[in-house]
Amino acid sequence: MTAAGGWLLVPLVLTVVTVGWGLLVDRLTGRELPAAVLPGVGLAAMICATGLVVLRDGAGPLAAPLAAAGAVLGLVLGRERLARADLRLWAAPLLAAAGVLVVQALPTLLDGAVIAGYGRLDDSATWLGLTDRVIEQGRAVTGLPPGTYTRVLQDYLAQGYPVGSLLPVGVGARLSGQDVANAYQPTIGMYAVVVSCSLYAVARTLVASRVAAALVGFGAAQASLLYGYAQWGGVKELAAAALLATLAPLVARSWRLGGERTLLAVVLVVGGLTGTLGVSAGPWVLPAVLLAFVGWLVVAQRGVLRRSALWLLPVGGLAALPALSMADLLVKTSPTTFGANAITEAEGLGRLLAPLNLLQGAGLWPQEDFRTASSAETLVTLLALGVVALALAAAVVGVRRRAYAPAVLLAIVVPGTVGIVALGSPWIDAKSLAITSPFVLGCALALVAHETVDRGRRSAAAAAVLLAVAVAVSTTAVARSTPGVPRDELTALRDIGERFDGQGPTLFLGHQVYATRHFLRDMDVEGASERRDRFVRLVDGSLAPDYTEVPVDRVAAADLAVYALLVRRVGAPGQMPAGYTRVWDGPFWEVWRRPGGREGAAG
């Protein structure tokens, strides 16, 4: 399992898939979409299509072939447009996109890891388990043997948890021949690339220079809080930012062109965003739909509304169908369920140390760990306030120049974020601020680029240098402090999972959530100290403390006898009971078989 292999193959595959789907939607709209938003539109369309497939039990394996088929069809239909493209004109945005991917990849590559954020957030292990299931089977969780993996699926998939952000991980893994663990972080990197490309499209409405607009996209994709979440393995946050970034230029375009088919791309991106965030997308989706619809009505010809309803409404319904299946989650996660004072409750902090400063949503808040106070609080506060002021000015200048995209972007994102912050817990607030951060920073950078390049103002050039330095300092700080999941340890777990496939049930005595939720899933694995489906009692009748190493001689003999295999860390405390045979011995893990246990067929 090599991190480099995933970072080379998965982005290549996802680029072809998203551009292919983008070209397919481009042909369906009848009017050429801006080239820079093709990856974002294609990403949304692919999420909508594969999201429909995985709703059906047993249809998960069809998701990757469907994604590939749609991409091929789009590339064939769009071959003339591809042939007309002048790569010299696209050199700057393509280099910027490549630069964004490199910045995303460096922390894990330099650390020899495959997934970032190890020890800070264990959600990535859960998302791998969910990706495994939906891409191998679908959303259904019936008929599974008891175990930690099954418990995770029941806690999430059975409750209607949105998987839109995970589908590209599974598709990228299948089409590139990688394990989903190797595809996870590169997919997050590709979401950042889509953010960069779409914000390039936003900047180009205000900035004449392609190079300057490309630098805007490159810098905005490194917004402090968003980059911090990316290096925590924040797949949903990055996917949501990618789709939201794509909405603004599409909505602004509907104001100019009219025609019912101009809304098709907007509908699909809204569907992809809803499939990614579920009902939580509402605060951002509603203003986007309202702006697109009102703007379209202004320029639409008489009688077009009735004709549009004949096909826009069914397409919108299909695009949103995966999200509409999450009614249970809406009830379980409503403010009524958690209480109106959730924002002040300790459990509402999640993995935060305290509620974040709201100005972290401005995009520049340089520090190593976004949860901690900055050592230069006054300086970063002034920096963030300056970014907010520049972003608002960008919207005003854009409207005056009939470059509506920056204003549309802020009009979509800011009200939704304000609503979420007003109602959500600190942990939810942090996620929404992370999603918002590249847009505020992107608008600020776009104005500075416009004033520097187009109008030649020296004061703007000084501001550009200041912002560029702040982005570089922030990115370096986050990258330097990013912990990665140890590659060699996970490789050993993958090998164990393949060697003992189907030979469980298995008791995992260590603490490694990537083992129980992903790599050992086909061994019917049960974690002795986390998300137990069966009760694994200790000799005194109690349960082991959560997320701890459990000595084998402290497990009650009757409960231990349930398991055909035991997996523990090399050197773990505890004397193995008599008769157990060690059948795997490596530098990190060892596997023991109980007396009388028979070896099954290795997978």
N, C-alpha and C positions, 0 to 999 in steps of 0.2 A: 504494500500500500504506500504509494509515493504521493506526496502533496503536489509535486511538480506535474505529474501525469494528469491529475485532476484539473489543475490550473491551465494546462495546455488544451486538453480535449474538450472539457465541458463548455468553456466559453465559446470555442469554435462551433460546437454543435448547436448551442443555444442561439448564437448569432445567426446561423443559417435558418434555424427554425423560426425565430421571431421575425426576421426580415421576410422570410417566405410567407408567413401568415400576414404580415403587414402588407405585402404586395397583393395578397388575395383580397384583403379588405379594401385596398386601394382600388382594385378593379371593380369591386361591388359598389363603391361610392360613386363611380363614374367621373370623379374629378380627382386629379392627382393630390394625394396627401403630401404635406411637407416631408421631404426625405428623412429629416432628422427624427420624426416621430414614428416612422415605420416600425422600429424595434419595439417601442412602447405599445403601439396599437396591435402589433403581432403578438406580443406577450399577453395582452388582455384577451385577444381572440382565442389564443391557444388555451388559456386558463378556462375560459368559458366552455370551449368544446370538450376538453378533457374532464372538466368538472361535471359535465353532464354524463359522460361515460362512467365515471367511478361511482355515480349514484346507484348504479345497478350492480347487485351482488355478483361477483365472478367476472365482471367486465374490466377490472383494473388493468390486466395485461394488454388491453386494446388501446390504452391511453397513449403510449409511446408511438405505436404504429400510426394512430390517427394524427398525432402531432407531426410525424414525418410526412405523412401523405398530404396534409394540408400545406405544409411548407413546400413540398415539391410542386403541388398544383399552383401555388402562388408564384413560385420562381418561374414556372413555365409561362403562366399568364402575364407575368411582369417582365419577361425577357427583353421586350423592346425598351422598356424604361431603363432597365439595367444597362442595355447596350448604349443608350444615349448618355449615361452618366459620365461626367468628366471628373475623373479621380483627382485631377490637379486641384479642382475647386474644393474637393472634400478632404484634402490632405490634412488641414488643420483640425477639423472636428474628429477625424479618424485617429489622429495622433493623440488628441486630448482624451478620447475614449480609451485608447490603449494605455495612456498614462493613468487614468482612473483605475483600470484593472490592475496595473502594477502596484499602485499605492495600496489597493485592497489586499493584494496577495503577499506583499513583502513581510508583514508580521508573522504569518504562518510559515512562509518559506524559510525565513531566516531562523525560525525557532524549530524547524524540522517537524512541524505539527500539521494536522489536517483540518482541525476545527479550532476557532479562536474562542476565548472566553472561559477556558477551563478553570474550574474552582470558583467562578463568579456566578455562573448561571447554568443550571443543569437542563434547561429547556431544550437545548439542542439535541440531547439524547432522546427526549420525548418526540421531537419533530422527526428524527430519523425513524423511530418506531412507527409513527403515523404514516410517513412516506412509504416505508416498506409495505404496510398493509394496503394502502390505497392503490399502489402501483402493481402489487401482486394479486390483489383480490377485489378491491373496491372498499366502500365505506362500511359494509356490513361486518359485524363482529360476532356473529353466531357460530357455534360449532367449534370454538377454540378450546384447547385444554387449559386448565387453570394454571396460573403463573403470573409473574409480574408484568410480562409483556401484554397478556390478555387484560390485566387490570388497567394498564395504561390506555389501551384501546377503548375499554369500556368507559373510562373516565372522560375521554375526549371524543372519539368518533361517535360513540353511542349517544352522546349528548348534543350532537350536531355541530361539533367544532369546525370552523372554516378551514379548508385545506388548500385554498387557492395558491398561497405562496409556496406550498410544498410540491405542487404538481410539476412545476419546471425542474425542481430538484430530481424528482423521480424520472421525468422524461430525459433530462440531461444525462442521468446515470445510465439509463437503459440504452440510449442511443450511442453513448460513448464507451460502453462496456466497463464503467466504473462502479464500485460500490457506492451506495448513496452517501456514505460518510465522506467519501472522496469528492463527491459532487456538491456537497452542502455549501461549504464556504465559497467555492467558485461561483455558484449560483447567486449568492449574496453579492459577490463582486459584479456579476452581470446586471443585477438590479441597480447598482450604483452607476454602471455604464449607461443604462437607460435614463437615469436621472440626469446625467451629464448631457446626453444627446437631446433630451426633451427641453432642458433649460437652455441649451444652445439655440433651439428653435425659438424659445421665448426671447432670448437676448437678440436674435437676428432681426426681430421686429423693431428694435430700437437702435441697434448697433450696426453700422454699415460694414465694418470689417469682419470677415469670417474668422480671422485669427483671434481678434479680440473677443468675439462671441464664443469661440471655442475655449478660450481661457476662462471665460465666465462659467461655462458648464463644468470645466475641470475643477475650478475652485469651489463652486457651489456643492459639488458632489462630496466634498471633504468637510462639510459643515461639522463642527466639533461634536455635537451630540449625536448626529446620524452616524458619523464615522465611529464614534464610541460604541454605539449599538451594533454596528456591523462587526466590530471586533469583539463583541459579546455573542456573536452568532444570532443577531436579531433579524431573522429572516422575514417576519411579517412586516416589521417597520420599514425595511428596505424595499420590499415589494410594494407596499402601500405608497411609499414616496415615489417610486418609479411610475406607478399608474396615475397618481395625482399630478405629477409633472407633465404627463402626456395629455391630461385633460385640458389644461389652459390654452395651448395653441389650437386645439381642436375647437373649443368653445369660441375662441376669438375668431376663428375661421368661419364658423357658422354665421357670425354677425355680418360678414362681408359677402358671402357667396349665395346664401339662401338655398332653396332646393331641398326636398325632403331627404335625399340621400346623403347630404352633408352631415346629418345627425347620426348616421349608422355607426361611424367610428366612435362618437361620443357614447352611444348606447352600449357598445361592446366594452369600452373602457370602464364605464360605470358597472357593467356586469362583472368584469374582472376584479374591480376594486371591492365590490360587494362579496364576491366569492373569496376574497382574501381576508377581509376584516369582518364579514358578516354584518350584523346590525350596527356594529360600531362605525361602519362607513357612512351611516346616515347623515351625520352632521356635515360631512364634506360632499356627499353625493347630492343632497337636496339643493344647495346653492348652485352647484355645477349644472344640474338638470334645468333649474329655473333660468339661469343665465343663458344656457344654450337655447332653450325653447323660446324665451322672450326675444332674444336676438334674432332667431330664425324667423319668428312671426313678423318681425319688422320688415324683413326683406323678402319674405315668401310671397309668391303670387297667390291671388285669390283662388280658392277652391282646392289648394294643395293639401290642406289639413286633412280632409276626408280621405284623400288618396293615400296620404302617409300613414294614417291609422291602420290601413289594411295590412301593412307589413311591418311598420315600426313597432307597434305594440306586441305582435307575436315574437319578433326578434328580441325585443327587450325582455319579455317574459322568459324566453328560453335562456337568455344570458344571465338572468337573475335567479333561475330555478335552483341552482346549487345553494344559494344563500337563503332562498325561501324555505328550504328544507330544515332550517335551523331554528324553528319556532321554539323548541324546547330550550335552546340556549338563551334566547331572548328573555324568557321567563326567569331562568335561573340566574341570569347576570343583570337583571334590571335593578335600578336604584332601590326599588321597593324591597327586593330580596335582601340586599346588603344593608339597607338602612340609609337614611339621609345624611348621617354623620360619618360616612365611610371615609371621607377625605381626612378626618382627624384621627382615625383609628390606627393603631400600630400595624395591624395586619394589612392595612391598605398601602403600606410602604413597599411591600414586595422585597426586593433585594436592595432597595435604597437605604441609605443611612438617615436621611431626612428628606422632606419635600424639596424638589429642585427649585432653584431660582427661575422664575418664569422667563427671564432674559436669556436663558440658555437656548430658548427657541429662536433667538435671533440669528443663530448660526455660527457665531464666533465666541467661544468661551474657553480659551486655551488652558488646559490642565490635563494631567495624566489620567485621572479617574473622575468621570463626570459626577460621581456621587459625593465627592469631597469638596470642601470650600477651597477656592483659589487662594494662593499665597499673595496674589496681587488683586484682591477683590475690587478695589476702587478702579484700577486701570481696566480690568476686563468689563466692569459694569459700564464705564464710559465708552469702551469699544462697542459693546452690544447696543447701547443706546444710539450710537452713531450709525450702526448698521440699520437699525429700525428706521431712523430718520431718512437715510438714503433710500431704503426700500419704498417708503411712502412717497418720497419725491420721485422715484422712478415711475410709480403708477401715475402721478400727476403729469409728468413730462410725457409719458407714453400716450395718455389720453389726448393731450394737446397736439401730439404729432400723429394721431390716429393709429398709434401702435398699441393696441389694446391688451396684448397678451400679459404684460406685467400686472396691470390693474385687474384683469380677469383672474390671474393666478392668486393674487392676494385676496380678492373677493371670494374665491372658493375656499381657500385654506384658512384664513384668519377667523371668520365667523365660526366655522366648524371647530377649530381648536379652542376658541374662547368658550364655546358651549361645553366641550368635553372637559376642559379644566374646571369649569363652574360646577359640574356634576360628578366628576370622576374622583377616584382615589389618587393619592400621589403617584402610585405606580402607573396608573393609566395616564395621568397627566404627563409623566416623563416620556411615555411612548408617543403621545400626540405631539409633544414639543420636538421630539426627535424627527418625526415625520415632517413637521412644519419647517424645521431649521434650514434645509437647503433652499427653500423658496424665498425666505426673507433675505438670506445671504445672496442668492442668485439675483434678485431684483436690485439689491444694493450694488453688486458688482457690475450689473448691466448699466446702471446709471453712470457709475464711475468710468466704465469703458466708453460709453457714449460721449461723456464730457471730455475725456482725454483724447480719444482717437478722432472722433467726428468734429469736435469743436476746439481741440487743441489747448485746453485750459491747464495751466501748470498746477494749480491747486488740486485739480482732479488727478493729475499724474502723481502728486505726492500722496493723495488718498489711496490711489491704486497700489503704490509701493507699500504703504502701511498695511493695507488689507492683505496683500500677497504675503508679506512677512508674517502676519498674524495667522493666516491659513497654514503656512509652512511650519510655524512653531507649534500650532495646535495638533496638526497631523503627526509631527514627529513625536510629540509628547504621548499621544494616544498609542501610536505604534510601538514605542519603546516599552510601554507598560502592559502590553497585551499578552496575557498568558495563552498558550496553545495546548490543546489536548495532545499528550505524548504519542507520537506516531508509532514507535516500536511496540508500546504496550497495547495499542489498539490492533496492530497487525497480528500480535500473538492471539488476541481474543478472536479475531476473524478466523485465524487458522483453527482454533479450537472449535468454533462454531461450525466450520465446514467439516472437520474430522468427525465430530460427534453428532452430526445432524440426525435427528430422529431417535437418539439413544437415551432420551430423558425418561422421566422427569429429572431435573437437575436443581440442586441447591447451590446457590452462589453465596459463599460465606464472606466475600470481601465487600468493599464499597466502591463500586465503579458502575455508574448508571448507564454508561454506554454498553456494558456487558449485558445487563438485564433487559434493557429496552431496545437493543438492536442486534448486537453481534451474536448472542447466544439464544435468540428468540426461537429458533427451530429445535432447541434442546429442551423445550418446555421449562424454561428457567424460572426459578423463584428466588428473589432476593431475600436473604435472611433478615435484612434490616431496612427494607424499603418497599413500599407498595405491595405488601404481601396479599396474595389472593387466598392462599392456604395459611393457616396459623402455624408459625414456626416457633414453638415455645422453647424456653430455656429450662434447665433442670429444676429451677425453682418455680416454674409455672408462669413466669412473666415473659414478655416479649423483649427482644433486643432493642436497645435505643436506636432510633432512626439514623440511617446513614453512618453506620459504624462497621468495623471489622468484627466478625463474630467467631470466637474460638470454637472449633468443632466439638470439643469435649464439654462445652456448656449447653449444647443443644440436646433437648430431651430425646432419649433413644427411640421412642415410638415415632416421633416426628421425623427424626433423621432417617428411619428405615423406609419412609415413603419414597425417597429419592434414589434413583439408580446411580447417579453421578454426583460427586461433590467437586466444586471448583473453589480454590482459595489461592490467595497470594502466596508466593514463595516466601518462606520464613515466617508465615503467620503463626501466632501462638496457638497452643492447643495440641494435645496428643490424639492422633487419629485412632479410632477404635480398632480393635483387633480384627483381622480378616480383610480389611479394605486394601485394595491393590492400586498402586499409583500407575496410571496408564498414560499420563502425559506429564512431562517435566520440562519446563522452559525457564528462561531468565526472569519471567514475571509471574507466571501462573502455573499451577499444577492441578491435574485432574485425577480424582480417585474414584474407583468403582466399588460398590458395596459387595459384600460376600454373596455369591450366587448370581450376581448380575450378569446378564448375557450381552455381548457386544452385538449391536444392531448393524444394519447396513450403513456404511459411511456415505454421507451425501457428497 
